[in-house]
Amino acid sequence: MLLRYYEPRRNALATWRQVWIGVPRGEVIEFIARRDGPRILIEGGTSATLRLRRSFERIAATEFAWEGRTSTDGGGTWYLEQTINGER
């Protein structure tokens, strides 16, 4: 399950909050989503060392490119785990 909402306290940064709930394993992961130049970054993690970064690298009227990355050293090194190129 995913809950997404605009964070009015962070209005100056134009961020959104996302809370992902993985019921089968009892996981709850909080993310912050924000614009970073032409892309949208969605960052969070389960600890200070295990960090997750999801990003829409390209969004156009008829297509998009998405990447999923993971870091096990607090964001020092990112490993590409998944890419999705989609059409609308």
Secondary structure as UniProt FT lines:
FT   STRAND          2..6
FT   HELIX           8..13
FT   STRAND          16..22
FT   HELIX           23..25
FT   STRAND          27..36
FT   TURN            37..38
FT   STRAND          39..45
FT   STRAND          51..59
FT   STRAND          63..71
FT   TURN            74..75
FT   STRAND          79..87
//
